Structures are given as structure tokens and as C-alpha cells.
Amino acid sequence: MKKWLLALVAVLVLALAACSGSDGEKNSGNSSEDKKQTETSSDTIIYESSKGPIEVPANPERVVVLSSYAGDLIQLGVNIVGVDSWSANNPNFEEQLKDVPVVSNEDLEKIIELEPDLIIGLDNINNADKLKEIAPTVLFTYGEYDYLQQHIEVGKAVNKEAEATAWVEDFKKRAADLGEKIKAKIGEDATVTVVENYEKQFYLFGDNWGRGTEILYQAMGLKMPQKVQDVALEPGYFAISQEVLGDYAGDFIVMSLVSEGQDTSFVDADWYNEIDAVKNGHTFVADGQRFYFNDALSLDYQLSFFEESFLGNN
């Protein structure tokens, strides 16, 4: 009888051990699966765009940028594998983009071949839905954010918000300091007109349309002539015939000069050389292609340009 009981107990112990082993394996399997899921989820983040959440790579390695933001990505150290033609033609980006293919939102097959893990552009493009099928796609609305917050938003989209924010804070300080130095030299009430040539017209610019306007009027606090404010501040820009530039010219002129394919003979015209800012040597000519944008890399370049132009050797 005792032998029978001992045998039964032994069987029960073995059965319990087996169940325990099975549960352990099951739990171990769950742990492995949980770990796998955790690792997978850490490969992506959620960018909270104004249009809703977008799942994007936590560390994007192959980004296609379709408009405006190449300089922001370069400044943040993000690898670009495809870029829009305007950015590709910007001399500021020449070194960083020298081997990068030029693409547009129409080049779907070419973009597929580039195997992007993230696409960034503006939301007024065609094929947005098709681009989203290729890779996570973040499309911004131009002007939705101010020029500095836009850099931070790009930073958020590539999981570099801290780096972007640090650059913004540093830039604001550098620009404000330079603005004080410039105003101390030219006077608090001195005015600056920003203008660009195009097809025998001039375009006057407000304070948020690239061409260095954000730095001059917002970051440094320099003044815009009232006549320019009246026509260009709200819409962002305003076209005038070349011969009336003198009516809108401030004490200083920043001439964003587009020379490729454009007539620049006006620089020799009597009406141009009779403008006070021109006669006084207060006209600073900038390379239009370098001055189009207001991304981080372009802003750094423009800030250096203004320091040299207004202060020189001081």
C-alpha cells in the first residue's frame, strides 16, 4: 500500500514539474515576443503633425525632400537621398548634395528606386497619397509655422527636436546681438528694402518670404520703409516696374540678384544709380539662389552676409 502511494506521489510530482516547465517555456516565449515588439516599436516614433499623427522612423537614414527643407535636414545631420531641383541648385548646399539625385513628386518610380524611409515636402503637391504608399510622408503647409518653429517641426519629424531647438535658441541670440550692433552703426530709424529682380520687374518683400527678410525685420528688428509695408507686408511680396524702385527704396537696399537667364542691365541705368541708397554705397547685392530660402543652413549664411555687409571691418 505504501509503495503504491509513493508511486502515485512520484507521478504527481513529475506531472506538476512538466506543467511548470510548459508554463515557463510559454512565459519565456511571451517575454521574447514582448521584447521583439518593444524593439520594433522603438524603431518608429509618432510625429504629431497639425493634420494628425504620423508614424515615422525613429532614426531615418534615407530621406527624400521635395521642397524647401533640405537645409534644415543638412543642419540636423540627416542623410538625404533625393532632393528637389531648387535645393539642388542652391550653392549653399552644393557640397552636401553633390551626388544626390534630383526628384519631384511626379517621379514616383525614381523615388521608389531610392528606397526612402521618410519623405518630406509641402502639402500642395500632386501624388501625396501615392508617396505615402512608398514611405512615411510628412507634408507641411508653407507659412503654417514661423521660420524658426518650422525648423523645430522638421526636427520633430526626424526625431531631432532637441538639436533643432538648441540651434534655434542659439540663432536667436546671435541674430539679436548682430541687430544691436548694426542699429548702433546705421541708426535705430534707418530703413532697409529687400528686392529681387525677375523678368524686368522687381519684387519687394515683407518680413516672411525668405531673401533674408526674417532675419532683417524679425530677428534683428531693422525697419522696413512704410511704402513697402503698405504693399508687401501682408501678402509677403509685391511686384513693381523697375523704374519706380526709388519710390520704395529705404536707406539701405538688399538686392537679391537673380542673374541666370535674367536681364540685369538695370544696374547701369541712370534711374537706378540716382537712388540715394545706391549713390551712398548702401546697396548690398546677394546671390538670389543662396537667398531664396529660410531654412537653418540658409539663415546661417544670410546672417554672415548681413554681418559682413553692414559692419564689414566695422
C-alpha positions in Angstrom: 0.0 0.0 0.0 2.7 2.4 0.9 4.6 1.5 -2.2 1.5 2.3 -4.3 1.1 5.7 -2.6 4.7 6.6 -3.1 4.4 5.7 -6.8 1.3 7.9 -7.1 3.1 10.9 -5.4 6.1 10.5 -7.7 3.8 10.6 -10.8 2.0 13.7 -9.5 5.4 15.4 -8.8 6.5 14.7 -12.4 3.3 15.9 -13.8 3.5 19.2 -11.9 7.1 19.6 -12.9 6.1 19.1 -16.6 3.3 21.7 -16.3 5.6 24.1 -14.6 8.2 23.6 -17.4 5.5 24.2 -20.1 4.3 27.4 -18.3 7.9 28.5 -18.1 8.5 28.0 -21.8 5.2 29.7 -22.5 6.2 32.7 -20.3 9.7 32.7 -21.8 8.1 32.8 -25.3 5.9 35.7 -24.3 8.9 37.5 -22.9 10.8 37.1 -26.2 7.8 38.2 -28.1 7.3 41.2 -25.9 11.0 42.1 -26.3 10.6 41.8 -30.0 7.6 44.1 -30.1 9.4 46.6 -27.9 12.4 46.6 -30.2 10.1 47.0 -33.2 8.1 49.9 -31.7 11.3 51.7 -30.8 12.2 51.8 -34.5 9.4 54.3 -35.0 8.0 57.4 -33.3 4.8 59.4 -33.7 5.2 62.9 -35.2 2.2 64.9 -34.1 1.5 66.9 -37.2 -1.2 69.6 -37.4 -3.1 67.2 -39.7 -2.8 64.2 -37.3 -0.3 61.7 -36.0 2.2 60.2 -38.5 4.3 57.2 -37.7 7.9 57.9 -38.9 11.3 56.2 -38.4 13.0 57.0 -35.1 16.3 57.3 -37.0 15.6 58.0 -40.6 18.6 57.1 -42.8 17.2 57.7 -46.3 15.2 60.9 -46.7 13.7 62.3 -49.9 13.0 66.0 -49.5 10.7 67.5 -52.2 10.8 71.2 -51.2 12.3 73.9 -49.0 13.7 71.8 -46.2 17.0 70.4 -47.4 18.9 73.0 -45.4 17.1 72.0 -42.2 17.9 68.4 -42.7 21.6 69.1 -43.6 21.9 71.2 -40.5 20.5 68.3 -38.4 22.9 65.8 -40.0 20.1 63.8 -41.7 21.1 61.8 -44.8 19.3 63.0 -48.0 18.9 60.5 -50.9 16.7 62.6 -53.2 16.1 66.4 -53.4 14.0 69.0 -55.2 15.6 71.0 -58.1 15.5 74.3 -56.3 17.5 73.0 -53.4 19.9 71.1 -55.7 20.7 74.5 -57.5 21.4 76.3 -54.2 25.1 76.9 -54.0 24.8 76.8 -50.2 24.0 73.1 -50.4 26.3 72.2 -53.3 28.8 70.2 -51.3 26.3 68.3 -49.2 24.1 67.4 -52.2 26.6 67.0 -55.0 25.8 63.3 -55.5 22.1 63.4 -54.6 19.6 62.7 -57.4 17.1 65.4 -58.2 13.4 64.3 -57.9 9.9 65.7 -57.9 6.6 64.5 -56.6 5.9 63.2 -60.2 9.0 60.9 -60.2 7.3 58.1 -58.3 9.3 55.2 -59.9 12.6 57.1 -59.3 11.6 57.7 -55.7 10.8 54.0 -55.2 14.3 53.1 -56.5 15.8 55.4 -53.9 14.2 53.3 -51.2 13.5 56.2 -48.8 12.4 55.5 -45.2 10.9 59.1 -45.0 9.6 61.7 -47.4 9.3 65.4 -46.5 7.7 68.2 -48.6 4.9 70.7 -48.9 1.2 69.7 -48.9 0.3 71.4 -52.2 1.9 68.7 -54.3 0.3 66.1 -56.5 0.6 62.4 -55.7 0.6 62.8 -51.9 -1.4 59.6 -51.4 1.0 57.7 -53.7 4.0 59.0 -51.9 2.6 57.8 -48.6 2.5 54.3 -50.1 6.2 54.4 -50.7 7.3 55.7 -47.3 6.0 57.6 -44.3 5.4 61.1 -45.6 5.3 64.4 -43.8 3.9 67.3 -45.7 4.0 70.8 -44.3 1.8 73.8 -45.2 4.0 76.8 -46.1 3.6 79.6 -43.6 1.8 77.4 -41.0 4.8 77.8 -38.7 7.1 80.8 -38.4 10.5 80.3 -39.8 12.2 79.1 -36.6 9.3 76.9 -35.4 9.4 75.3 -38.9 13.0 74.1 -38.2 11.8 72.6 -34.9 8.9 70.9 -36.7 11.4 69.3 -39.2 13.5 68.3 -36.2 10.5 66.6 -34.6 9.7 64.7 -37.8 13.3 63.2 -37.8 13.4 62.7 -34.0 15.9 65.6 -33.5 13.7 68.1 -31.7 16.3 68.8 -29.0 19.0 69.5 -31.6 16.7 71.7 -33.6 15.6 73.7 -30.5 19.1 74.2 -29.4 20.0 75.7 -32.8 17.0 78.0 -32.8 17.9 79.4 -29.4 21.5 79.9 -30.4 20.5 81.6 -33.7 18.0 84.0 -32.0 20.8 85.2 -29.7 23.3 85.6 -32.5 20.8 87.5 -34.6 19.7 89.7 -31.8 23.2 90.6 -30.9 24.1 91.4 -34.5 21.0 93.5 -34.9 22.0 95.7 -31.9 25.5 96.2 -33.5 24.0 97.1 -36.9 21.5 99.6 -35.4 24.2 101.2 -33.3 26.1 101.8 -36.6 23.3 102.8 -39.0 20.8 104.3 -36.6 17.7 103.0 -35.0 15.4 104.6 -37.6 17.4 103.5 -40.7 15.2 101.6 -43.1 16.0 98.6 -45.3 14.3 97.5 -48.5 14.6 93.9 -49.8 14.1 93.5 -53.5 14.7 90.8 -56.2 14.8 91.1 -60.0 12.7 88.8 -62.2 11.6 89.3 -65.8 12.3 93.0 -66.0 10.3 93.6 -62.8 11.3 93.9 -59.2 9.7 92.1 -56.3 9.5 93.8 -52.9 9.4 91.5 -49.9 7.7 91.7 -46.5 9.1 90.0 -43.4 8.5 86.3 -44.0 9.3 85.4 -47.6 12.9 84.3 -47.5 15.6 86.6 -49.1 16.9 87.3 -45.6 13.7 89.1 -44.6 13.1 87.1 -41.5 16.5 88.0 -40.1 16.4 91.7 -41.0 12.9 92.5 -39.8 12.0 89.8 -37.3 15.3 88.6 -35.7 17.3 91.8 -35.9 14.4 94.3 -35.7 15.5 96.6 -38.5 12.9 98.8 -40.1 11.0 98.5 -43.4 10.1 101.6 -45.3 6.4 102.5 -44.8 5.7 102.3 -48.5 7.0 98.7 -48.6 4.9 97.8 -45.6 1.8 99.2 -47.3 2.1 96.9 -50.3 4.3 93.9 -49.3 4.0 93.1 -45.6 0.6 91.4 -45.7 0.9 89.4 -49.0 4.6 88.7 -48.5 5.7 90.2 -51.7 4.7 92.8 -54.3 5.7 93.4 -57.9 6.7 96.8 -59.3 8.2 98.0 -62.5 12.0 98.6 -62.2 11.9 102.3 -62.8 9.9 103.0 -59.7 12.3 101.3 -57.3 13.4 104.6 -55.9 9.9 105.3 -54.6 10.2 102.2 -52.3 13.9 102.3 -51.5 15.0 102.7 -47.9 18.3 104.0 -46.6 19.7 100.6 -47.4 18.8 98.1 -50.2 19.4 94.4 -50.1 19.3 93.3 -53.7 18.7 89.6 -54.1 20.0 89.4 -57.7 18.9 86.6 -60.0 21.4 86.6 -62.8 20.8 83.3 -64.6 18.6 84.0 -67.6 17.5 87.4 -66.2 18.3 90.9 -67.5 20.5 92.7 -65.0 21.3 95.7 -67.2 19.3 98.0 -64.9 22.5 98.3 -62.7 23.9 100.6 -65.4 20.7 102.7 -65.8 20.7 106.3 -64.7 17.4 106.0 -62.7 19.0 103.2 -60.7 22.2 104.9 -59.9 20.3 108.1 -58.9 18.7 106.2 -55.9 20.2 107.6 -52.7 21.0 104.1 -51.3 22.9 103.3 -54.5 24.7 106.6 -54.5 25.7 106.2 -50.9 27.1 102.7 -51.3 24.3 101.3 -49.2 23.2 98.6 -51.7 24.2 95.0 -50.8 23.9 92.6 -53.7 23.2 89.0 -52.7 23.2 85.8 -54.8 19.5 85.2 -55.4 19.9 81.4 -55.4 21.5 81.5 -52.0 18.9 83.8 -50.6 15.6 82.1 -51.7 15.1 80.0 -48.6 14.7 80.5 -44.8 15.9 77.0 -43.6 18.5 76.8 -40.9 21.6 76.5 -43.2 20.4 79.4 -45.4 19.7 81.5 -42.3 23.3 81.0 -41.0 24.6 82.0 -44.4 22.4 85.1 -44.6 23.3 86.1 -41.1 27.0 86.1 -42.0 26.2 88.0 -45.2 24.5 90.8 -43.2 27.3 90.9 -40.7 29.8 91.5 -43.5 27.6 93.8 -45.5 26.5 96.2 -42.7 29.6 96.0 -40.4 32.5 94.9 -42.6 35.5 95.6 -40.6 33.4 97.9 -38.5 
